[in-house]
Amino acid sequence: MRRVLPLLAVLLLLATACTTSQDPGPGPDPRPSGERWRPKPGLAWQWQLSGRLDPAVDVPVYDIDGFDHPAATVADLHRRGRKVICYLSTGAWEDFRPDAGAFPKSVLGEGNGWEGERWLDIRRIDVLTPLMAKRLDMCRAKGFDAVEPDNMDGYRNRTGFPLTAADQLRYNRLIARLAHERGLAVGLKNDLDQIPQLLADFDFAVNEQCAEYDECGRLVPFVKAGKAVFHVEYELETEEFCPKARELGLSSMRKKYELGVWRRAC
């Protein structure tokens, strides 16, 4: 889930025929076949979703908001030798996005705890497939190397819909397929319970606070498969989680909740 400051600090096994018929397809992929980025364990990274982007952090991977940044920003990061991940919310609606009006009210559920955001009815892949395809088209058109799809564990939350684990698996695999069809690597965001089923579908993982909740060991299948795990903690000091993170092969750092420039890497 996209993290913002707490209020006090700032104020998804089978697809239906209907869904298949409404999948617009990816269009031509400018990348040569087989050259999708596959990040390896241990890569240092920067995750910045707020504030003015600082492109000068000396790391090989940047994760930035897909809507907020133009192709020129991605190109500049590429010139600096960075791979760039496109942050998108795929499991929740955000009222501040330019395509917010394209989502029918029928797919909007309960709030997810962040201002202006509501869970999506991920069972409605007939509605969501073309909308998410357009978002992924945007990431590809801007030159991103990968996508971080957020809010991918709605079935474990109070969404306002009777979502099941099977619904979530189907939806997460849909997002992964749409990304891969566009030549984009794709990361599994949190959703630790479904790692065994989804490991083959995703190229890397993004996790928040596995150390705080004593769950980092559940991400080891990604590392053993040669896939990076990009991990952040917010509450713990680096000395509390970095030794174990290094032992497990995670790409770990401490960030503040607003996900600005500040970082403290392991």
N, C-alpha and C positions, 0 to 999 in steps of 0.2 A: 504494500500500500504506500502510495506517495506520502512521505512524511512532511508535515509542516509543524511549526511551533504549536504546542498546546495553547488553548485559548488564553490561559493566564499569561503566557509569555508573549504572545502577539495578538492577540486576538487572532469448473464442465466433462458392442457399443455402436449404436448404428445411426447414421444420418438418414433422415427421411428423404424420399424422392423430391419433395418440395424444396428442401434445402439445396440439394444438388443442382436443381434446375435454376436456382437463383444465385449460385456462386458465379460471379462475373469472370473468374479466372484472373491470372496475374498480368497478362500482357507479356511482351517480350522482356527478357531479362538481359540487361547490358553486360553482366559478368559472364565470363567463359564458364562452361559447364564444369562442375567439380571444384571450383575455386572459392566456394563459400568459406568465410573465415571460421576457423575452429580454435578458439582460445584455449591455451594450455594452462594447467594449474600453475599457480605461483606468480602470475602476471600482476604487477601493481596497477592500481586504477584510481581514477578520480570520479566521484559522483557528485555532480553539481546541478541542482534543480531550482535554485533560487539565486537572486543577486546577479550582478554583472559577471559574465563568464571570464574567468582567468584561464587563458589558454597555455600558460607557461609552466604549469605544474609538471615536473619531470617524471612522467609516468607514460607507459605505452598505451593505456586504455582510458578513454573518457566516456562517461555515461551522462547524457544531457537530454533535456526535454525536446521531443521531436517537433512540437508545435512552436515552441518559443524561439527556435534558432533557424536561420536561413541556410541555404546550400553553401553560401560563402563561408559561414562559420565552420561547417564540416570540412570544407576544402582547406581552410586555414589549419585546422587540426591535423588533417592528412599531411599537409606540407611540413608540419612539425613532427611527423613520424608517428602520429597517434592513430589507433583504430577507434571508431566512434559508435557508441550504442545509442539507439533512439528510444528514449523513455516514452511509453504510451500507457494510458489506462485502458485496458481491454475488458475488464470485468465490472467497471463502474462508470456511470455517466457523470460528467462534470459540466456544470452550467456555464463555465467560463471558456469553453472551447468553441471555436468558430463553427463546428458542425453540430453543436448541441441541439439545434432545432430539427435536425434530421432524425432524431430518435423519438419514436412514438411514445406517448405516455404509458401505453400498455406494457412496455418493457422496463419501466422505471420503478424500482422498489424502495426499500427503506434506505435512510441515510447510512453511510458506512463509517460515520464518526468524524468526517472531515467536512468542513463548510463547503456547500455547493455540490457535494457529491452524493450519488445514490447508486445502490447496487443495481446491476442489470439482470434481467431474466435470461440467463444464458441458455435456457431451453429453446429460446426463440432464435435458433440459428438461421431461420429463413429471413429474419429481419436483420440480425447482427452481422451475418457474413458479408454482405456488400458494404456495410458501414466500416467494418474492420479492414476489409480489403482496400478501401480508399485510404484509410489511415496508413496502412503498410505501403501503399503506392507512394504516399507522401514521403515516408522514410527512404524508400528506394530512390525517388526522384531527387532528394536532397543529398544523396551520396552516402548515407549511413551504411555501416558494415553489419550492423546487428540491431536487434530490437529487444527491449526489456518490457514485456507485457505485464502490467501490474493488476492487482486485485484478482488474482487467478485462483482464489480459494474461497469463493463465495459460499460454497456448499457447507462450509463450517461456520458460517455466520448467520445472523438474523437478517436475511435479505428481504423478507416479505414474500418470498416464493419457496415452494417445497422442493428445493434443489437437492439432488442426491450426488453421491460420489461418482456415479455413472454419468450424470449430466456434466460434472466438472471434467472428467476424463475426456469426454467427447469434445467439449468446448476447447479445452487446452490443446488437444491434438489438432483441432481445426486451426487455431491460431498458429501453431507450429508449422502446419502444412502451408498456410497462406504465406508465412514468412519465408519458408524454404523455396516456394515457387518463385519468389521475388529475389532469390539469391542472398537473402539475409540470414545470418545466424540468429538464433532465438534462445533466450534464457528462461528457465523456469524460476518464477519469483515465489519464494517461500513454498507453500503447499508441500510440506515435508512428507505428509502421510502418503502421497501418491508418487514419490520418487521412484519406487520399484517399477511401477507401471509406465512412467513417463520418461525414464532415463534415456531410452533409445530415441525419443522424439525431440529432445532438446540438446543444444550444443554446449550450454553452460548453465550455471545456476546463479541467482542473486538472492542473498539472504540477509534478513535483519534480525539481529539479536539472538542468534542460536546459542551463543555462549551464555548470555544472561539466563536463558531458559534450559540450559544443559542439553541442547539438541544438535550440536555441531557434528557429532558422530554420524548422524543420519544423512549427512551430505557427502560422506566419504565415497559412496558409489560413483559420484561424478568424478572425483579425483582419480579413483582407480580406473575409470574409463578414459582418462586423459583429458578431462573437461574441467575448465576453470570453475571455481566457486568464488564469486565476488561477494564479500561479507563485510557488514558493518555492525558495530555496536554503538549505542548512544549513551548508556548509563555507566558502563564499566570502564575502568582505567585500562590503558593498554597492557600494563603489567599483569592485569587480571585475566586477559584472554589471549594475548599474543603468543606466549609459549605453546599453548595447546593448538592454536590456529596454525602456527608454523609446523608443528608436529603432524597435523592432519593435511597439510598442503593447501590451506585456504589462502585466498588473497584478502587479507583482513586489514581494517583500519577503523579508527574511531571517528565519528562525525557528530555534528550537532543536529538536532531534529530538523532544522530548516534546510539542511543539505545545501549550504552555501559553499564558499571557497574553502573554509577551514577544514583541515584533515590532520589526523595523526596516525601514520601508518605503522604497522608492525615491522 
